[in-house]
Every structure is written in structure tokens, then in C-alpha cells.
Amino acid sequence: MNLSALIRPGDTVMWGQSHAEPVTLMRALVEERHRIGRVRLFLGIGLSDVLAPEHADAFDFLAYCGSGSNRTLARAGVLDILPAHYSQLPKLVQSGALRVDVVMLQVSPPDALGRHSLGLAREYLVEALKGARTIIGEVNRDVPWTHGGPYLRESDFDLLVESDAAFANPPASAPGPVEIAIGKNVASLIEDGATLQTGIGAIPDAVLSQLMDRRDLGVHTGSIGDGIATLCEAGVVTNARKAVDAGVCVGGVIIGSARVRRFAHRNPALELRGTAYTHDANVLRRFDRFVAINSAVEVDLTGQVNAEVAAGTYVGAVGGAGDFLRAAQASRGGVPIIAMPSTAGKHSRIVTRLAGPTTIPCSDACVIVTEYGVADLRGLSLAQRLSRMIDVAHPDHREALEREARDASLRVIVAR
């Protein structure tokens, strides 16, 4: 494989995230990096172990998130972050502010018409494909053929290779007692006919596992995983009441086990779309009972959310939380939810002051859910929020939070 004939020094190279990573091409890029010259890589969530900090000798790493294997790069100080809303990524690519010269794809085998599906991800790749100088692909027989377009033929690629790379296993996310308790609390807020958006990990899976008695749920989300596949196969998710894309689950990326990949293969009731569609405010505002379920690193007593930085390291993202939460706030019967455990180790995740950036401001009031209950901050003043937030904190931290809330910097909030 001779990538140096297609990739030039100074290029920006983009590929799909999570299970959509083109691992065979990534390995070749690492091997050829000194022959190619210095390039910039735009990364999403990383699952493979292909990239390492020492590869910064030829790569500039740029990502919208610090998730997955990106954390190793972040801790080593070689990862730069683009702190943009997910909905902004297509426009940044289109305008050239986020220039993409080369797109590397993992695609499905062709269908009977010779069309390769983008398989496991559309997201920001859709816009990047329109303007990229070079498109390089690897065909993996285990990649599902998914609906939603765009579809590519062999002639659309500057290089197309075969790949037998196995999918990396995502971090274990089996819900434990805390996650199950959170799942039950969140599930209590979800009505029949609601349209769901969920993130990834143990908490969304725990929430979805508590919805088996619901009817006619819909899905419009960034990521499709095993939990959604289970609800679809059980007849809980029908998408029958959606005002947009009735009868069809819509997502941007598939992240999960072989089960969800089997569910997705040639399934007309599932479509993957680009970020310009999945996160578009004009689409989202048409949903009634839109329930957005996202997580956070920490939330302060006023309802400000940090979903980006933990212990000084960039581990999360601005991502799509703001887009989806605002849509749920505006939706008739919608619920904007931040769900998280009350603690991380011995530390409270409900704090008096955020230790990282404010991803979601307190003006975008959310419903904060922990294993200890539900704090609906919508319509509440700053002073009213304090007791609600302390009530859903871990009991071991409530006294300290109440004491800290009464220091000079928060006096205006706790004044009675």
C-alpha cells in the first residue's frame, strides 16, 4: 500500500470514529508517516490502539473529543481540541475553517448495484466527502450495509483495499447497581410515544433497559447501540408517532457489539444520516416529547454542566449535548436530561464550582438525575436550585456542599 502517493505533507486526514475507524488504513498511515511528511489527523472517538503519542513525530492530532483512546494522546499533551458544537462541524468543513484534504473510510461490501455503504458512520464524513481531494477506502466484510446514503462505487475511490481487521471491543459498560438506579429514575420521565436521544456507555444502556413496558417510542440520536436494537426488536421502538421520519430510527453512528451490527445490516427501519441532519435545529424542533439523555463530568449547584474536562485532562466533548438538550427544552412535553453517578471515586460530581469549562450554562436549565433522584431545575431560581441539587448528591457529600455553598462567592445565591 502506497499512501505517500495520495497524501501530501500538510494535508488534513479525516476518518470515521469508534467502530467506523479504518484500522488497516490507519496502520498503513502510521507505517508510512515519515515518507509522507507531517499531516494533521482529525479524530473522533477512538477505539483502536493504532495511534500513540510517539506518532506526534509526524502527526498533529486534532479532535472534537477526548474520549476512548484519545485520552492517551490528551494525557501525553499531544492532542489539540476543537471545542465546537457537533452541529457546527459540517459548516466548519464546508467553509474550509476545518479543511479536509483526505478522507479514509471503512465501507461495506457492495450491494447488487455495486454501491458501497459507509456502513457504521455518516456524521461529519458526509460533508467531508463533498470537498476532499482524495478518498481512500477499505472494504471490511463484517461492516453492515446501512441505509441513508451517500453510497460510493469503486470508481469514487482513489484507492480501495480489502480489510479483515477485527472490531475493537468498546470498554466494558455493563450497568451496575448505580447505573440501574439512575436508569430507573430517568425512565420515570419517559412517556409512551417519546422520541429518544441517548449518548453512549453504561448509563444510556441502563436507561433503555428500563423501557421494555413503553409503547411506540421513537429514536433520533447521534449514536445507535445495542440498547436501541433490543428495544426495536422487542417492538418497544416503532417510531410510529414521530412527526419526522415516521417508522425509521435515525442516527449518525453505530457503536456497540456484533448484535447491533446484525440489526443494522440492510434494515430499512434504520437510517444513518450526516450531522447536518441529525443535529439540525429545524429537524429537532418538530419532535414532541423529545427526551435528550446525556451525561457529564460534573454539575454545579446552579445547574452549570462540565462535560469536557476531568482532573485537568480533556476526556469528553462539547459534542451534541447542547444541540439535543436545547431541542428537548423547546419540545412540547420534552425533557432535557443530564444523567450521571453522584460520585467519581471518593469525589462528588455535584460541586460548588466547576473544575472545567461550562459546556452547558445554567440558563439552559436541565433535569439532573443521579442514583439518588431527580432535580428538575427548569423554572427555578438560583437559590431554589441549591436544595434540589444537594438532594441528588451522595449523602456523604451533602453537608460539605451545603457548607461550601454559603461561602462569600455564593452568598448572593443562598441569600434568603
RAVENKA-V650168 format. One record per backbone hydrogen bond with DSSP energy under -1.0 kcal/mol. NH is the residue of the N-H (numbers start at 1). CO is the residue of the C=O. E is the energy in kcal/mol with one decimal. If there is no record, write none. Layout:
NH:CO:E
NH:CO:E
//
This chain:
6:3:-2.0
7:3:-2.4
10:38:-3.4
11:8:-2.1
13:40:-3.1
14:102:-2.6
18:45:-3.4
20:17:-2.3
21:18:-1.7
23:21:-1.7
26:22:-2.5
27:23:-2.5
28:24:-1.8
29:25:-2.4
30:26:-2.3
31:27:-2.3
32:28:-2.0
36:32:-2.1
37:33:-2.3
39:58:-1.9
40:11:-2.9
41:60:-2.8
42:13:-2.8
43:62:-2.9
46:67:-1.1
55:52:-2.1
56:53:-2.0
57:54:-1.3
58:55:-1.9
59:55:-1.7
60:39:-2.2
62:41:-2.8
63:80:-2.1
64:43:-1.4
66:316:-2.5
69:46:-2.5
70:67:-1.8
71:68:-1.8
74:70:-2.6
75:71:-2.9
76:72:-1.4
77:74:-1.4
78:73:-2.2
80:61:-2.8
82:63:-2.9
84:82:-2.1
86:319:-2.7
88:85:-1.8
89:86:-1.1
92:88:-2.3
93:89:-2.3
94:90:-2.8
95:91:-2.6
98:92:-2.7
101:12:-1.9
102:12:-2.2
103:134:-2.4
104:14:-2.7
105:136:-2.8
107:138:-2.8
108:117:-2.1
111:115:-1.6
114:111:-2.1
116:152:-3.8
120:118:-1.0
122:252:-2.6
123:273:-1.3
125:122:-1.9
128:124:-1.8
129:125:-2.4
132:128:-1.6
133:101:-1.3
134:101:-2.0
136:103:-2.7
137:159:-2.7
138:105:-2.0
139:161:-3.0
140:107:-2.2
143:140:-2.1
152:116:-2.4
156:153:-2.1
157:154:-1.4
158:135:-3.0
159:135:-1.0
161:137:-2.3
163:139:-2.5
180:176:-2.6
181:177:-2.2
182:178:-2.3
183:179:-2.9
184:180:-2.3
185:181:-1.9
186:182:-2.7
187:183:-2.7
188:184:-1.4
189:186:-2.3
190:187:-1.7
193:215:-2.0
194:191:-1.6
195:289:-2.0
196:218:-2.9
197:291:-2.3
199:293:-1.1
205:201:-1.6
206:202:-2.3
207:203:-2.5
208:204:-2.7
209:205:-1.9
210:207:-1.5
211:208:-1.6
214:211:-1.9
217:236:-2.4
218:194:-2.8
220:196:-2.4
221:250:-2.5
224:253:-2.8
229:225:-1.9
230:226:-2.5
231:227:-1.9
232:228:-2.4
233:229:-2.5
234:230:-1.6
235:232:-1.3
236:231:-2.0
237:231:-1.5
238:217:-1.7
239:217:-2.6
247:239:-2.1
248:245:-1.9
249:269:-3.0
250:219:-1.7
251:271:-1.9
252:222:-2.2
253:222:-1.8
254:120:-2.8
255:224:-2.3
261:257:-1.3
262:258:-2.3
263:259:-2.2
264:260:-1.9
265:261:-1.4
266:145:-3.4
267:264:-1.9
270:267:-1.6
271:249:-2.7
272:147:-2.5
273:251:-2.7
277:274:-1.8
278:274:-2.5
279:275:-2.1
280:277:-1.2
284:280:-2.6
285:281:-2.2
286:283:-1.5
287:284:-1.7
289:332:-3.2
291:195:-2.9
292:335:-1.8
293:197:-2.7
294:337:-2.4
297:306:-2.3
298:306:-1.8
299:349:-2.5
300:304:-2.4
301:351:-1.2
303:300:-1.8
305:360:-2.6
306:298:-2.7
310:313:-2.5
313:310:-2.3
315:308:-2.5
316:308:-2.4
317:307:-1.8
324:320:-2.6
325:321:-3.1
326:322:-2.1
327:323:-1.5
328:324:-2.3
329:325:-2.3
330:326:-1.8
331:327:-1.4
334:331:-1.9
335:290:-1.8
337:292:-3.1
338:367:-2.4
339:294:-3.2
340:369:-2.4
344:347:-2.9
347:344:-1.9
349:342:-2.9
351:299:-2.1
359:305:-2.4
359:357:-1.1
360:305:-1.8
364:361:-1.5
365:363:-1.2
367:336:-3.1
368:375:-2.7
369:338:-2.9
370:373:-2.1
373:370:-1.4
375:368:-3.1
377:366:-1.9
380:377:-2.0
385:381:-1.6
389:385:-2.7
390:386:-2.5
391:387:-1.9
393:390:-1.1
397:394:-2.3
401:397:-2.3
402:398:-2.4
403:399:-2.3
404:400:-3.0
405:401:-2.1
406:403:-1.3
407:404:-1.6
410:407:-1.3
411:408:-1.2
414:410:-2.0
415:411:-1.2
//
